[in-house]
Structures are given as C-alpha cells and as structure tokens.
Amino acid sequence: MCGKKTCFFLCAIAVAVMGQDVRAQRRKPKKQEVVPVPVRPIKIAPLRDDQEKQVLRSARVIDTLVESNYRKHGIKPNPMASDEQLVRRLYLDITGAVPKYKQARIYIRTKAKGKQARLIDKLLESPGYASHSYNYWADILRISDRITNNVPGRPYAEWVKKCFEENKPYDKFVYEMLTAEGKIWENPAVGYIQRDAGMPLDAVNNTVRIFLGTQIGCAQCHDHPFDRWTQKEFYEMAAYTYGVRTNRSARDKMFGGKNIVAHLRNELKKIDDKYDGGGKYNRFLNANLREVYDINRLLVLPKDYQYDNGKPREKVTPHALFDPQPVLKPGDNPRQVIARWITSRENPRFTKTIVNRLWKRAFGLGLIEPVDDMKDDTVATNPELLDFLVSEMHRLDFDMKEFMRIIYNTKTYQREATLVENELGTDYHFPGPILRRMTPEQVWDSFINIAVTPPKEYQREPAFVQANLLNIDLASITPEEVFARDKELRRVTSYKFRNARDKKFRHQNLLLVRASELPQPVPPSHFLRQFGQSDRETIQGNYDDGSVPQILQMFNGPLTHLLLHKNSSLVANVQAKKTPEDRIDTIFLSILSRFPNEEEKKIALQEVRENGAAGYGNVVWALVNTREFLFVK
C-alpha cells in the first residue's frame, strides 16, 4: 500500500500507535420479522433566549473561578484553540467520533459569531451524544450482553441507552437502578443489581465507589488501612441492601411448593425427542427464576469479627456512611431508604462525584483525583469551582446534558490542550484540557465515520425480540409452549437470522456500526478490545496502553483498508474533487479535521506525482497512523 516516500509523518507512527503517554510531551411466539430498526429520532429544540443567556452566564462564572486560580498559582492559560482543533474536539467529546469531511469544512469556513455555541447545541441533540454517553457509562456499570448465567444483559443495556436519549436526570437514573425489582425483561433497570448477583457485599462497595466516589471495599474484611472506614461501618452500610434477592427458589410457594424447574424438565422430555438432559431449556427455566425482590433478612457481623466495637455474629443495625443520616421507619423498605439517601442533594458526595466525573470527561482530569477515591481530607484543586459546579447541578435538577452544555461553552474548555504531562500528585489548574488518547470506542467510531455511509443509521436488534420469547410465567406455562418458544428463540438467534439483518453492514466479517451497537463487550480478538475496550469485569476497565496488535491493526488491519475501499465515503469525497490540491485538502479534513500546512501539502503532492492514484492511499494510510489522529487535542 505504501510508496517509498510515505515516510511523511511516519517518524511519529510507532510512538503514536504504541500509545506512549503523550502527556509526557502528552422472548406462542409469533414469527419474528427481520426489520432494520432506525435510531430514535431526536427533535432539536432551540434554546430559549433566557436559557441561552444562563448557559453563558454560568460558563463565565466557571471561567472566572478558573482564572482566579491562574493568578493564585502563577499559571499562564493556554491560547484559545483554533477552529480546526475545536471542531474536532467537540465532535470527539460529545459524539465520540471525528466530524465528517463536510462537517469539518463548513465549521472551519463559517465566520459567523457564536458558531461554537450553535455547534455544541447541535451535537448535544444528536444521536451521537447518547451513543457516546452510553459507551462511557457501559464501562463504569460493567454492562455486558450476559450479566450472569441465563440473565441476558441486552434489556439493561438498551434501557441505559434510552436514558441518555431521553436525557433522564442523573438522580432519577441512579435511583431507578438502586430500587429496581422484578425480572430484567419486565424492568430492565434490575440489570444493575443483577450485575453483582450473589455478592451483596461486593455490590455495596461498587455502588459507593460509582455513585459516591469513595472506596470502602477494604473494610469488607478488616478496618480500612488507608481511610477512616471500619469493618463495622461497612456492614452497617451493607445492612440496608442485604435483604435484596436476585434469584427465586424453584420451590417458591408461588410455584405451589414443587420444584417447578424439575417438573417442567420431566414434561419436556416427553415432547422433545432431542432432549439431552442438559441445560437446553435453562434460558427459560432458570432465567425466569432470576428476579430482584426484597425479603426481611438481617445482616450479622462475620464469625471471625475481631474488633472491640462488636461481637461475632452480632446483628447489624443499618447506618449510612455520612450524615445526615436517613430515617428508617417501621415498614420502610431499607433499600429504597438508602437509595433516597444516596441520591439526595444533602448527601455530601453524590453530586460532587458526578460533577467531578463530568468535568474529567471534558478536561481529561478531575478536580479531585482519583474520581472514585475521595476521602474526608480530600481537597479539590479548585474548591470554589467544585462548589459552584455542585450548585449548578442542583439548579439544573441533575440534567447532565445541560451541565455539559455549560462546560463546553467555557473559555477554559475551548483553549488549546496542554501537551505536557501533569506529574502524579501535582495539582492541575486547567490552563486548558489535557492531551489524551482517544478511547477505543472513539477510534473505532471515527473510522466508521470517515469511511462508512450506511443507507440508514443502524441499531442493534431490539431486546424485546428475545425478551418477549424468554419472559414466561413458570407457574402457568405449559411444556408445549416452552418447546415452541425455544424453537423460535433458536431461529432468531441463529447466524442465518442475524446475517439477514446485518449483512449490508458487514465488511470482511466486521460489523461496521457504532461501538454502542456492537456486542457488549466484543470478543477479545476484535479491534476494540485490542485497543483497550474493557472486558466489563471491572469498573472503568478501559485502558490506553499501546501494544503490537494495535500497530498491526493500524498498519494493515481491515479497518484501515476499509478507508480505501471503492465504496468508502472517503474515496467518494476525494474522487469528487478535480485537482490534486483539493483532494489532499479533503483527505486532511476527513482524517485530521484541518487543512494541511504548506510543507505537508508539498510532501503529499510529491507522493501523488510519484505514485499516481496510489499516492492518495499512501497519504491516507500515513495520516491515520499519526499521533495527531489517535489523540484528542
């Protein structure tokens, strides 16, 4: 693919792809139809004048608070970002992909005042916002297509994505997950609790870490060695949710006291001549026992409890980690009580944690680092700014989209990125965002955006296709109906069924759709996993380290070759231009969202003169292998 002179920018390739830290520089079933499902349309409503003014007022307050820190600490702010830098950053941060060629060109050439604010509004109301937000939260919430054995995760994933499409307030989003009950295809939000099924103590630690920015996991076994949390305090917090169950017994009284699973299996043997005695029907029988509900179950201290403030096997009285304490009255559901407390405005860490997370999404670093390990003595790098952000989130009633609208409209965000690494343990005072590597999903979605022009936006097969088949009442269903449902389920999950739906979006066995529409997570051999996508086993398990497989993918992988496929939108855009100069401009705008400088254009034109049409391909290959492409600047 490469001509002999395609060294242009290649001196940076190994460093870029290896990902050196550039911060150092930096469910009787009707037959299911195969119907492509369009993305839900989003109506873009213009901001009211008073709303727009408030956005700008709040943005200016943020800038003022940041600038006061400049003066206090002798910080020189970075220059304002160019149109080329800003358009690329906004598309990547809000929609998760670089802008298309025409989008970048129009923005750069437009001279109208206030175009930044209008672009921010447009992107926040686009399907890309929900897709990119989903990717971020899927990593935190460890969303997977299979939550536990026989519990499909697709309904939960779809619910999370819908929450961002509808812009559900953050406190309501969290409360619904913490208090959800039922089966996952009836109430998808139970996916959050099912994710830690059978591990009630681990679940408490994960909830506190995600939503309160505090790690108490060490105190599950002993007093925390690095924080003030005692083992008894951990158990007192866990006592609120210890009564939640995630699985019903096959002998539950609702089934008449008999083992309903064994009964149905015995009956299925009579009608299924291929029944093998294994787990063939587990997706129906065991999966419909997976239900979240509450019982009156008391938590006791461990049998080996060793501290003076309690005795082994002593009953634990619920008590929250922070004041003000929730009031648990007789008859109250403890899980609902603690969920109200967690999501309360009075909780000292709930709002602080989410504004700190969102600030980090925009700038690459939080005002408090790590974002999930706050302690009593933790001080933000700019306490006054953090207090203002908390007050703004309350004023906005936890509207995350509106909160981010304010952030993106600040001068602070719109400055050039800082290219020098902020040393560990050193405060960063935000002279601009920090240079950071694209997430795996951003890299993938950017390639898709550059090369693919699907006839319509692709959305995964809706969860109800399988959920309507899987959702059964074990107490009343007949074995004949289970048999029929299983047959239909096998059809709709077969390769033939899926391929009929997806084949127009496939290229060399790659499904060329947004990362949020791919299996969750993808297989280990997939481009996304090789570039660091989480296996969804740990909270925020994405990583940005480089590897040899990444180099091979970028140098000669099918996704890179896709850019030069005859049906690539990049190829179409380049061929539409008449002169080599315009074609080179188109390539740069498509990949880097900017025009080439004189030296770059000279080298690129020389490559085209020496290698003809193949020279354009060499320029494309070289650009996607630069550090500039792989980083958010």
BABA-318674 format. One record per residue (C-alpha): residue number from 1; x, y, z. Coordinates in nm, 3 decimals, decimal comma. Layout:
BEGIN
NUM  X  Y  Z
...
***
This chain:
BEGIN
1  0,000  0,000  0,000
2  0,285  0,237  0,081
3  0,501  0,413  -0,169
4  0,866  0,458  -0,089
5  0,815  0,820  0,008
6  0,531  0,770  0,251
7  0,756  0,844  0,539
8  0,559  1,165  0,580
9  0,474  1,179  0,948
10  0,586  0,815  0,987
11  0,859  0,903  1,233
12  0,573  0,954  1,482
13  0,380  0,637  1,399
14  0,543  0,392  1,638
15  0,509  0,634  1,927
16  0,152  0,721  1,835
17  0,020  0,370  1,790
18  0,211  0,222  2,078
19  0,035  0,490  2,280
20  0,330  0,633  2,464
21  0,198  0,874  2,717
22  0,189  1,187  2,510
23  0,109  1,373  2,825
24  0,477  1,331  2,873
25  0,509  1,556  2,575
26  0,135  1,407  2,604
27  -3,891  -1,359  2,439
28  -4,696  -1,864  2,134
29  -4,444  -1,677  1,976
30  -4,529  -1,505  1,655
31  -4,264  -1,536  1,397
32  -4,024  -1,251  1,435
33  -3,965  -1,037  1,130
34  -3,626  -0,915  1,024
35  -3,673  -0,542  1,030
36  -3,391  -0,289  1,048
37  -3,461  -0,059  1,338
38  -3,385  0,309  1,291
39  -3,235  0,513  1,565
40  -3,500  0,703  1,759
41  -3,539  1,046  1,601
42  -3,430  1,333  1,815
43  -3,607  1,667  1,784
44  -3,369  1,955  1,812
45  -3,538  2,229  2,007
46  -3,361  2,565  2,003
47  -3,266  2,714  2,334
48  -3,483  2,989  2,470
49  -3,310  3,324  2,495
50  -3,315  3,317  2,875
51  -3,180  2,963  2,878
52  -2,900  3,053  2,641
53  -2,809  3,355  2,848
54  -2,797  3,142  3,164
55  -2,568  2,894  2,993
56  -2,328  3,171  2,903
57  -2,352  3,335  3,246
58  -2,269  3,006  3,418
59  -1,985  2,942  3,175
60  -1,838  3,283  3,255
61  -1,856  3,215  3,628
62  -1,660  2,894  3,573
63  -1,401  3,083  3,371
64  -1,370  3,346  3,641
65  -1,314  3,081  3,909
66  -1,056  2,904  3,696
67  -0,879  3,230  3,614
68  -0,856  3,320  3,982
69  -0,654  3,003  4,026
70  -0,427  3,113  3,743
71  -0,340  3,426  3,934
72  -0,310  3,246  4,265
73  -0,070  2,984  4,132
74  0,105  3,181  3,862
75  -0,048  2,979  3,577
76  -0,039  3,103  3,222
77  -0,352  2,986  3,035
78  -0,315  2,814  2,701
79  -0,411  3,012  2,389
80  -0,762  2,970  2,255
81  -0,796  2,664  2,032
82  -0,824  2,712  1,660
83  -1,144  2,630  1,473
84  -0,976  2,314  1,345
85  -0,879  2,198  1,693
86  -1,214  2,288  1,849
87  -1,442  2,129  1,589
88  -1,254  1,800  1,618
89  -1,250  1,808  1,997
90  -1,621  1,889  2,024
91  -1,722  1,608  1,789
92  -1,499  1,359  1,972
93  -1,603  1,466  2,324
94  -1,976  1,494  2,254
95  -2,047  1,237  1,981
96  -1,743  1,009  2,018
97  -1,617  1,039  1,660
98  -1,431  1,285  1,441
99  -1,650  1,504  1,222
100  -1,721  1,405  0,866
101  -1,537  1,590  0,594
102  -1,818  1,833  0,512
103  -1,892  1,897  0,879
104  -1,534  1,999  0,946
105  -1,508  2,210  0,630
106  -1,831  2,401  0,692
107  -1,740  2,481  1,051
108  -1,390  2,598  0,967
109  -1,509  2,821  0,682
110  -1,802  2,969  0,873
111  -1,717  3,308  1,021
112  -2,049  3,375  1,198
113  -2,027  3,485  1,558
114  -2,139  3,227  1,816
115  -2,080  2,926  1,589
116  -1,919  2,734  1,875
117  -2,235  2,754  2,087
118  -2,455  2,653  1,794
119  -2,236  2,352  1,717
120  -2,241  2,245  2,084
121  -2,624  2,263  2,085
122  -2,645  2,062  1,762
123  -2,410  1,789  1,884
124  -2,577  1,756  2,225
125  -2,910  1,692  2,049
126  -2,763  1,437  1,806
127  -2,785  1,054  1,834
128  -2,408  1,056  1,881
129  -2,442  1,216  2,223
130  -2,649  0,925  2,358
131  -2,421  0,671  2,188
132  -2,103  0,820  2,329
133  -2,254  0,871  2,676
134  -2,365  0,508  2,674
135  -2,009  0,393  2,597
136  -1,879  0,589  2,895
137  -2,138  0,452  3,139
138  -2,123  0,098  2,999
139  -1,760  0,095  3,110
140  -1,846  0,222  3,459
141  -2,154  0,000  3,507
142  -1,983  -0,306  3,350
143  -2,262  -0,361  3,100
144  -2,250  -0,697  2,924
145  -2,481  -0,891  2,691
146  -2,476  -1,165  2,953
147  -2,492  -1,032  3,307
148  -2,482  -1,370  3,483
149  -2,561  -1,722  3,367
150  -2,902  -1,722  3,196
151  -2,959  -1,349  3,256
152  -2,937  -1,156  2,928
153  -2,799  -0,806  2,962
154  -2,944  -0,659  2,644
155  -3,261  -0,518  2,808
156  -3,048  -0,339  3,064
157  -2,808  -0,203  2,804
158  -3,097  -0,079  2,594
159  -3,253  0,089  2,899
160  -2,931  0,270  2,983
161  -2,900  0,396  2,627
162  -3,263  0,511  2,629
163  -3,199  0,707  2,947
164  -2,944  0,915  2,760
165  -3,164  0,950  2,454
166  -3,438  1,087  2,680
167  -3,192  1,285  2,892
168  -3,316  1,132  3,217
169  -3,197  1,329  3,521
170  -2,897  1,167  3,683
171  -3,051  1,131  4,031
172  -3,356  0,957  3,884
173  -3,134  0,735  3,666
174  -2,939  0,619  3,971
175  -3,245  0,583  4,198
176  -3,424  0,363  3,945
177  -3,126  0,128  3,927
178  -3,083  0,106  4,303
179  -3,454  0,038  4,374
180  -3,549  -0,172  4,068
181  -3,731  -0,503  4,122
182  -3,868  -0,779  3,902
183  -3,724  -0,968  3,604
184  -3,494  -0,796  3,362
185  -3,733  -0,811  3,065
186  -4,007  -0,654  3,275
187  -3,792  -0,393  3,445
188  -3,456  -0,362  3,267
189  -3,307  -0,140  3,539
190  -3,269  -0,450  3,760
191  -2,966  -0,523  3,544
192  -2,764  -0,305  3,778
193  -2,842  -0,525  4,081
194  -2,820  -0,848  3,882
195  -2,467  -0,749  3,778
196  -2,348  -0,840  4,129
197  -2,598  -1,121  4,193
198  -2,500  -1,339  4,486
199  -2,239  -1,087  4,602
200  -2,432  -0,844  4,826
201  -2,123  -0,709  4,999
202  -1,930  -0,650  4,679
203  -2,238  -0,477  4,542
204  -2,228  -0,224  4,826
205  -1,867  -0,142  4,760
206  -1,934  -0,096  4,387
207  -2,233  0,130  4,450
208  -2,044  0,353  4,689
209  -1,747  0,371  4,455
210  -1,951  0,453  4,144
211  -2,203  0,698  4,287
212  -2,030  0,839  4,594
213  -1,674  0,841  4,468
214  -1,549  0,652  4,772
215  -1,378  0,316  4,806
216  -1,478  0,112  5,112
217  -1,400  -0,235  4,975
218  -1,105  -0,296  5,205
219  -1,337  -0,257  5,507
220  -1,535  -0,561  5,400
221  -1,269  -0,782  5,559
222  -1,099  -0,551  5,809
223  -1,075  -0,188  5,907
224  -0,959  0,018  5,611
225  -0,581  0,067  5,629
226  -0,578  0,393  5,432
227  -0,913  0,556  5,518
228  -1,130  0,600  5,825
229  -1,383  0,324  5,740
230  -1,416  0,042  5,992
231  -1,538  -0,307  5,910
232  -1,844  -0,241  6,126
233  -1,926  0,075  5,928
234  -1,905  -0,128  5,607
235  -2,151  -0,384  5,745
236  -2,383  -0,110  5,873
237  -2,398  0,036  5,522
238  -2,448  -0,309  5,368
239  -2,737  -0,380  5,609
240  -2,964  -0,153  5,403
241  -2,944  -0,372  5,093
242  -2,869  -0,714  5,241
243  -3,237  -0,811  5,209
244  -3,235  -0,784  4,830
245  -3,253  -1,118  4,649
246  -3,170  -1,181  4,287
247  -3,300  -1,536  4,244
248  -3,617  -1,722  4,344
249  -3,610  -2,083  4,457
250  -3,760  -2,336  4,215
251  -3,962  -2,447  4,519
252  -4,100  -2,100  4,592
253  -4,458  -2,100  4,724
254  -4,567  -1,912  4,411
255  -4,497  -2,240  4,224
256  -4,711  -2,447  4,462
257  -4,417  -2,579  4,662
258  -4,296  -2,821  4,394
259  -3,969  -2,790  4,213
260  -4,107  -2,615  3,906
261  -3,787  -2,648  3,703
262  -3,756  -3,023  3,760
263  -4,129  -3,064  3,683
264  -4,107  -2,881  3,351
265  -3,791  -3,065  3,250
266  -3,960  -3,401  3,313
267  -4,254  -3,292  3,098
268  -4,027  -3,159  2,822
269  -3,858  -3,499  2,795
270  -4,194  -3,641  2,682
271  -4,237  -3,399  2,389
272  -3,878  -3,330  2,283
273  -3,717  -3,633  2,120
274  -3,386  -3,443  2,111
275  -3,382  -3,355  2,479
276  -3,035  -3,433  2,604
277  -3,091  -3,392  2,976
278  -2,853  -3,096  2,989
279  -2,917  -2,726  3,007
280  -3,108  -2,694  2,682
281  -3,400  -2,507  2,837
282  -3,208  -2,316  3,101
283  -3,266  -1,988  2,919
284  -3,635  -2,029  3,004
285  -3,641  -2,232  3,323
286  -3,355  -2,090  3,524
287  -3,361  -1,743  3,373
288  -3,719  -1,684  3,488
289  -3,612  -1,754  3,844
290  -3,374  -1,457  3,819
291  -3,581  -1,189  3,983
292  -3,494  -0,899  4,209
293  -3,711  -0,867  4,519
294  -3,673  -0,781  4,886
295  -3,706  -1,001  5,193
296  -3,664  -0,935  5,562
297  -3,309  -1,058  5,608
298  -3,075  -0,932  5,877
299  -2,704  -0,897  5,832
300  -2,470  -1,009  6,109
301  -2,103  -0,943  6,166
302  -1,861  -1,213  6,047
303  -1,797  -1,513  6,268
304  -1,432  -1,410  6,296
305  -1,503  -1,044  6,376
306  -1,212  -0,922  6,587
307  -1,277  -0,561  6,688
308  -1,397  -0,421  7,024
309  -1,699  -0,236  6,877
310  -1,895  -0,555  6,806
311  -1,912  -0,929  6,857
312  -1,903  -1,213  6,607
313  -2,249  -1,292  6,464
314  -2,394  -0,976  6,620
315  -2,691  -0,829  6,433
316  -2,606  -0,515  6,242
317  -2,822  -0,203  6,260
318  -2,829  -0,008  5,931
319  -2,630  0,312  5,941
320  -2,518  0,528  5,649
321  -2,160  0,632  5,589
322  -2,221  1,005  5,611
323  -2,453  1,246  5,784
324  -2,731  1,349  5,756
325  -2,849  1,001  5,844
326  -3,155  0,855  5,665
327  -3,457  0,779  5,884
328  -3,565  0,415  5,864
329  -3,920  0,386  5,997
330  -4,110  0,061  6,068
331  -4,249  -0,074  5,743
332  -3,999  0,114  5,525
333  -3,811  -0,069  5,253
334  -3,447  -0,028  5,359
335  -3,324  -0,040  5,000
336  -3,548  0,248  4,899
337  -3,443  0,444  5,206
338  -3,073  0,415  5,129
339  -3,133  0,488  4,760
340  -3,307  0,814  4,855
341  -3,014  0,895  5,080
342  -2,753  0,817  4,817
343  -2,921  1,037  4,553
344  -3,012  1,319  4,790
345  -2,881  1,670  4,736
346  -2,785  1,667  5,103
347  -2,555  1,371  5,053
348  -2,210  1,528  5,068
349  -2,059  1,316  4,792
350  -2,335  1,224  4,543
351  -2,342  1,546  4,345
352  -1,974  1,612  4,400
353  -1,889  1,277  4,245
354  -2,093  1,324  3,928
355  -1,978  1,678  3,860
356  -1,619  1,566  3,911
357  -1,670  1,275  3,669
358  -1,824  1,502  3,406
359  -1,553  1,762  3,447
360  -1,296  1,490  3,385
361  -1,482  1,378  3,071
362  -1,434  1,726  2,930
363  -1,085  1,806  3,053
364  -0,911  1,470  3,098
365  -0,855  1,522  3,471
366  -1,093  1,572  3,760
367  -1,087  1,848  4,015
368  -1,038  1,555  4,252
369  -0,824  1,261  4,151
370  -0,887  0,971  4,154
371  -1,253  1,040  4,085
372  -1,363  0,731  4,281
373  -1,143  0,757  4,588
374  -1,248  1,066  4,784
375  -1,153  1,085  5,149
376  -1,258  1,320  5,428
377  -0,944  1,524  5,383
378  -0,955  1,533  5,003
379  -0,940  1,887  4,871
380  -1,023  1,979  4,514
381  -0,764  2,169  4,313
382  -1,020  2,449  4,297
383  -1,268  2,412  4,588
384  -1,469  2,723  4,493
385  -1,513  2,591  4,140
386  -1,623  2,248  4,265
387  -1,878  2,412  4,497
388  -2,015  2,615  4,205
389  -2,041  2,307  3,984
390  -2,234  2,128  4,260
391  -2,473  2,424  4,292
392  -2,521  2,429  3,913
393  -2,605  2,058  3,902
394  -2,866  2,120  4,172
395  -3,004  2,422  3,986
396  -3,032  2,207  3,674
397  -3,206  1,924  3,866
398  -2,929  1,683  3,764
399  -2,964  1,748  3,391
400  -2,628  1,615  3,272
401  -2,670  1,735  2,916
402  -2,739  2,091  3,025
403  -2,447  2,073  3,266
404  -2,213  1,969  2,986
405  -2,354  2,243  2,763
406  -2,223  2,491  3,016
407  -1,883  2,324  3,039
408  -1,834  2,314  2,663
409  -1,919  2,685  2,637
410  -1,642  2,790  2,873
411  -1,328  2,958  2,751
412  -1,142  2,712  2,972
413  -1,263  2,417  2,764
414  -1,211  2,600  2,437
415  -0,842  2,661  2,500
416  -0,563  2,462  2,340
417  -0,478  2,133  2,504
418  -0,190  2,103  2,745
419  0,077  1,884  2,588
420  0,297  1,842  2,895
421  0,219  1,564  3,138
422  0,083  1,668  3,475
423  0,302  1,491  3,726
424  0,135  1,247  3,963
425  0,040  1,419  4,286
426  0,069  1,765  4,134
427  -0,237  1,987  4,114
428  -0,356  2,080  3,764
429  -0,518  2,421  3,735
430  -0,670  2,377  3,388
431  -0,498  2,620  3,157
432  -0,684  2,404  2,904
433  -0,791  2,040  2,863
434  -0,511  1,787  2,873
435  -0,399  1,599  2,565
436  -0,542  1,250  2,589
437  -0,560  0,941  2,375
438  -0,892  0,852  2,214
439  -1,089  0,579  2,388
440  -1,112  0,251  2,192
441  -1,472  0,343  2,104
442  -1,368  0,683  1,974
443  -1,103  0,529  1,748
444  -1,349  0,273  1,609
445  -1,633  0,522  1,565
446  -1,402  0,767  1,394
447  -1,300  0,508  1,135
448  -1,669  0,429  1,080
449  -1,749  0,798  1,043
450  -1,471  0,855  0,792
451  -1,541  0,553  0,571
452  -1,899  0,433  0,611
453  -2,215  0,590  0,475
454  -2,491  0,342  0,570
455  -2,830  0,372  0,398
456  -2,978  0,434  0,741
457  -2,848  0,451  1,093
458  -2,807  0,102  1,237
459  -2,943  -0,002  1,574
460  -2,900  -0,340  1,742
461  -3,185  -0,588  1,727
462  -3,429  -0,464  1,993
463  -3,412  -0,653  2,320
464  -3,784  -0,732  2,302
465  -3,725  -0,974  2,011
466  -3,572  -1,221  2,256
467  -3,729  -1,087  2,575
468  -4,086  -1,147  2,452
469  -3,993  -1,510  2,397
470  -3,796  -1,557  2,717
471  -4,039  -1,390  2,956
472  -4,267  -1,668  3,086
473  -4,469  -1,744  3,398
474  -4,321  -2,068  3,527
475  -4,628  -2,131  3,743
476  -4,873  -2,141  3,449
477  -4,681  -2,212  3,129
478  -4,719  -2,549  2,958
479  -4,421  -2,755  2,844
480  -4,560  -2,737  2,490
481  -4,530  -2,360  2,494
482  -4,176  -2,375  2,631
483  -4,088  -2,614  2,348
484  -4,236  -2,378  2,086
485  -4,069  -2,073  2,234
486  -3,733  -2,244  2,245
487  -3,762  -2,337  1,879
488  -3,841  -1,978  1,783
489  -3,564  -1,843  2,005
490  -3,311  -2,066  1,834
491  -3,429  -1,932  1,500
492  -3,397  -1,565  1,587
493  -3,057  -1,616  1,744
494  -2,923  -1,822  1,454
495  -2,650  -1,691  1,227
496  -2,890  -1,704  0,930
497  -3,138  -1,475  1,105
498  -2,874  -1,232  1,225
499  -2,690  -1,227  0,895
500  -3,011  -1,142  0,705
501  -3,036  -0,835  0,925
502  -2,673  -0,734  0,939
503  -2,514  -0,840  0,610
504  -2,542  -0,499  0,447
505  -2,339  -0,355  0,731
506  -2,058  -0,617  0,720
507  -1,717  -0,593  0,563
508  -1,458  -0,871  0,599
509  -1,665  -1,008  0,888
510  -1,660  -0,672  1,066
511  -1,996  -0,520  1,156
512  -1,940  -0,160  1,053
513  -2,161  0,018  1,304
514  -2,112  0,238  1,606
515  -1,939  0,075  1,904
516  -2,255  0,116  2,113
517  -2,444  -0,109  1,868
518  -2,189  -0,393  1,877
519  -2,194  -0,690  2,118
520  -2,117  -0,583  2,472
521  -1,831  -0,640  2,502
522  -1,689  -0,754  2,171
523  -1,468  -1,069  2,156
524  -1,105  -1,036  2,269
525  -0,976  -1,053  1,910
526  -1,184  -0,755  1,797
527  -1,027  -0,420  1,709
528  -1,199  -0,254  2,008
529  -1,059  -0,498  2,261
530  -0,714  -0,479  2,112
531  -0,728  -0,104  2,155
532  -0,825  -0,134  2,522
533  -1,202  -0,176  2,548
534  -1,300  -0,315  2,888
535  -1,398  -0,677  2,932
536  -1,668  -0,531  3,162
537  -1,544  -0,724  3,462
538  -1,410  -0,422  3,647
539  -1,531  -0,067  3,691
540  -1,383  0,156  3,421
541  -1,171  -0,124  3,281
542  -1,080  0,055  2,957
543  -0,708  0,113  2,914
544  -0,495  0,322  2,684
545  -0,165  0,133  2,678
546  -0,014  0,053  2,343
547  0,055  -0,294  2,202
548  0,193  -0,471  1,898
549  -0,158  -0,587  1,787
550  -0,257  -0,221  1,774
551  0,032  -0,146  1,540
552  -0,065  -0,436  1,316
553  -0,429  -0,320  1,311
554  -0,332  0,033  1,216
555  -0,069  -0,067  0,961
556  -0,253  -0,343  0,781
557  -0,585  -0,421  0,950
558  -0,919  -0,450  0,769
559  -1,046  -0,129  0,924
560  -0,755  0,069  0,784
561  -0,801  -0,090  0,440
562  -1,171  -0,005  0,460
563  -1,086  0,360  0,418
564  -0,970  0,292  0,061
565  -1,249  0,052  -0,036
566  -1,428  0,154  -0,354
567  -1,749  0,214  -0,156
568  -1,578  0,420  0,112
569  -1,727  0,765  0,159
570  -1,372  0,895  0,192
571  -1,288  0,766  -0,154
572  -1,607  0,920  -0,292
573  -1,528  1,257  -0,139
574  -1,173  1,255  -0,274
575  -1,274  1,145  -0,624
576  -1,534  1,423  -0,639
577  -1,253  1,678  -0,635
578  -1,087  1,781  -0,960
579  -0,739  1,885  -0,855
580  -0,471  1,706  -0,652
581  -0,458  2,003  -0,414
582  -0,830  1,981  -0,338
583  -0,804  1,605  -0,296
584  -0,524  1,641  -0,043
585  -0,729  1,902  0,144
586  -1,022  1,658  0,152
587  -0,806  1,381  0,296
588  -0,671  1,605  0,571
589  -1,016  1,741  0,658
590  -1,161  1,389  0,667
591  -0,894  1,244  0,895
592  -0,749  1,531  1,096
593  -1,029  1,789  1,060
594  -0,789  2,051  0,930
595  -0,622  2,169  0,614
596  -0,258  2,071  0,553
597  0,013  2,327  0,601
598  0,243  2,414  0,313
599  0,510  2,156  0,393
600  0,255  1,876  0,444
601  0,082  1,961  0,117
602  0,415  1,967  -0,066
603  0,511  1,621  0,063
604  0,163  1,482  -0,013
605  0,160  1,620  -0,368
606  0,507  1,475  -0,428
607  0,376  1,135  -0,318
608  0,087  1,163  -0,564
609  0,314  1,268  -0,850
610  0,544  0,970  -0,794
611  0,279  0,703  -0,727
612  -0,030  0,825  -0,908
613  -0,368  0,733  -0,763
614  -0,199  0,500  -0,514
615  -0,031  0,805  -0,368
616  -0,359  0,928  -0,225
617  -0,395  0,595  -0,046
618  -0,048  0,634  0,095
619  -0,133  0,977  0,231
620  -0,447  0,836  0,393
621  -0,252  0,549  0,545
622  0,015  0,781  0,680
623  -0,232  1,023  0,838
624  -0,435  0,763  1,027
625  -0,109  0,633  1,168
626  -0,006  0,965  1,319
627  -0,022  1,061  1,681
628  -0,241  1,354  1,581
629  -0,517  1,119  1,464
630  -0,516  0,899  1,774
631  -0,528  1,178  2,030
632  -0,788  1,432  2,139
633  -0,611  1,763  2,123
***
